[in-house]
Amino acid sequence: MPSPSKTSSTLRPQTGSYATPRAIGALILREITTTYGRSPGGYIWAILEPAAGITLLTLVFSIGFRTPPLGTSFALFYAAGILPLMMYTDISTKLAQTIQFSRALLIYPRITFLDALIARFVLNFLTQMMVHSIVLGFIILFLKPMTTLDYAKIGQAYLLTLALAIGIGTLNSFLTLAYPVWQTAWSILNRPLFLVSCVFFIFESVPRPYSDYLWFNPIVHIAGLMRDGFYPFYQPGYVSIAYPLAVAALCTMAGLFLLNRFHRDMLDK
């Protein structure tokens, strides 16, 4: 017959160092089921959306122009601009909705807002990387554009994209919790982002003083760095790695501080 001490230790909830990874893993599985398991096609739509956008831009602009602003492949040029923008938009939007999405689970002391943020980021990051690998792999293998890949610069562009998405998403997760109207306002403010992020054109083609204003869009620097990784002859002197990182760091620190300080009070209301 087991002793009372052994029985109580068996029934006692585990609160060791594995609690957080288990919570994050459970949240990821829940996210997969609710986000991609309810709609027909699931992950297929995540792949078709950027592929359809790149195809449409390629068809439209190839009719009006003989060559893209860089290189000879319209598909590669637009993919280098669209894919980082879509990754940033998707991850930051999902992170901004984290607290509302996991509100019912955050009442449990073992699940923190940081667990929910990490789970959403990991799943959507892996999803976006899968999509990018498929789309870029198809373009390079089947369309065979003339390019030399600089993996260091491409990797830097992805890291900047992820850092910016984390920063903006974390700050917006607090703002949408504190001010529900902010979600609608932010959506309206971001509608021109597709037009002012150097997706259709390169930064050097914009005359001053408009280029001076455009420089403050951190996505412009990411798009320039990404294209620098695909076109060895392209040297975007305007690109600053420090600027998007500074924006990302400030937003991340502000978002984490505000969530840590106020999220429990607002959830209890």
LINLIN-V731497 format. One line per field, one symbol per residue. phi: phi as a letter, one per 40 degrees, with the letter a starting at -180 (. if undefined). Layout:
phi=???
This chain:
phi=.ccdccccccccccbcccccdccccccccccccccbccccgfccccccccccccccccccccccbcbcdbgbbccccccccccccccccccccccccccccbdcccccccbbccdccccccdcccccccccccccccccccbcfccabcbccccccccccccccccccccccccccccbdccccccccccccdccbbfccabccccccccccccdccccdccccccccccbcccbccccbcccccccccccccccccccccbccccccc
